[in-house]
């Protein structure tokens, strides 16, 4: 069975797009209701916390900022809420 050069080009390209779409969904921000619900924060990970600590129209975002000997240092800031409020 032989493949044409066109098939050899399109199959890896389409496979790459499918892989990128799946990995983007896995990296999407998570939303939790309390900051204590964040158990294992990884370096560079962003988690949104809907605990009411930020002004209306904003949500708290906790980020794994840097690595220390004690673990990952968390940084929290209020960012604009995109989309409807989730329960």
C-alpha positions as CSV (number, residue, x, y, z in Angstrom):
1,X,0.0,0.0,0.0
2,X,1.5,3.3,-1.1
3,X,0.6,6.8,0.1
4,X,0.7,9.9,-2.0
5,X,2.8,12.9,-1.0
6,X,-0.5,14.7,-0.3
7,X,-1.6,12.1,2.2
8,X,1.8,12.2,3.9
9,X,1.4,15.9,4.4
10,X,-2.2,16.1,5.5
11,X,-2.3,13.2,8.0
12,X,0.4,14.6,10.4
13,X,-1.0,18.1,10.0
14,X,-4.6,17.1,11.0
15,X,-3.3,14.9,13.7
16,X,-1.4,17.8,15.2
17,X,-4.5,20.0,15.1
18,X,-6.5,17.3,16.9
19,X,-3.8,16.9,19.6
20,X,-3.6,20.7,20.1
21,X,-7.4,20.9,20.5
22,X,-7.4,18.1,23.1
23,X,-4.4,19.6,25.1
24,X,-6.0,23.0,25.1
25,X,-9.1,21.6,26.9
26,X,-6.9,19.9,29.4
27,X,-5.0,23.2,30.2
28,X,-8.2,25.2,30.6
29,X,-8.6,27.1,33.8
30,X,-10.3,25.4,36.7
31,X,-12.8,27.1,39.0
32,X,-13.1,26.2,42.6
33,X,-15.3,27.8,45.4
34,X,-12.6,28.1,48.1
35,X,-8.8,28.6,47.9
36,X,-8.4,25.7,50.4
37,X,-9.8,23.4,47.7
38,X,-6.6,23.8,45.7
39,X,-4.5,20.8,46.8
40,X,-1.7,20.4,44.3
41,X,-0.9,23.7,42.5
42,X,1.8,23.2,39.8
43,X,4.3,25.8,38.6
44,X,2.6,28.1,36.1
45,X,-0.9,26.6,36.7
46,X,-3.9,29.1,36.9
47,X,-6.9,28.3,39.0
48,X,-9.9,30.6,39.4
49,X,-11.4,30.9,42.9
50,X,-15.0,32.1,43.2
51,X,-15.1,32.9,46.9
52,X,-16.5,36.5,46.7
53,X,-13.2,38.2,47.7
54,X,-13.0,40.3,44.5
55,X,-15.3,43.1,43.4
56,X,-18.3,42.5,41.2
57,X,-17.4,41.4,37.7
58,X,-14.0,40.0,38.8
59,X,-12.8,36.6,40.0
60,X,-9.7,35.6,42.0
61,X,-7.0,33.8,40.1
62,X,-4.4,31.8,42.0
63,X,-1.2,31.1,40.1
64,X,1.8,28.9,40.9
65,X,4.4,31.7,40.6
66,X,7.8,30.3,41.5
67,X,9.5,27.2,43.0
68,X,11.1,27.3,46.4
69,X,12.5,24.7,48.8
70,X,9.2,24.6,50.6
71,X,7.2,24.2,47.3
72,X,5.3,26.3,44.8
73,X,4.6,29.9,45.9
74,X,1.1,31.0,45.2
75,X,0.1,34.5,43.9
76,X,-3.5,35.6,44.0
77,X,-5.0,38.5,42.0
78,X,-8.4,39.7,40.8
79,X,-9.0,39.4,37.1
80,X,-12.1,40.3,34.9
81,X,-14.7,37.5,34.9
82,X,-15.2,36.2,31.4
83,X,-18.6,34.7,30.7
84,X,-21.4,33.9,33.1
85,X,-21.0,33.1,36.7
86,X,-20.5,29.3,37.4
87,X,-21.9,27.4,40.3
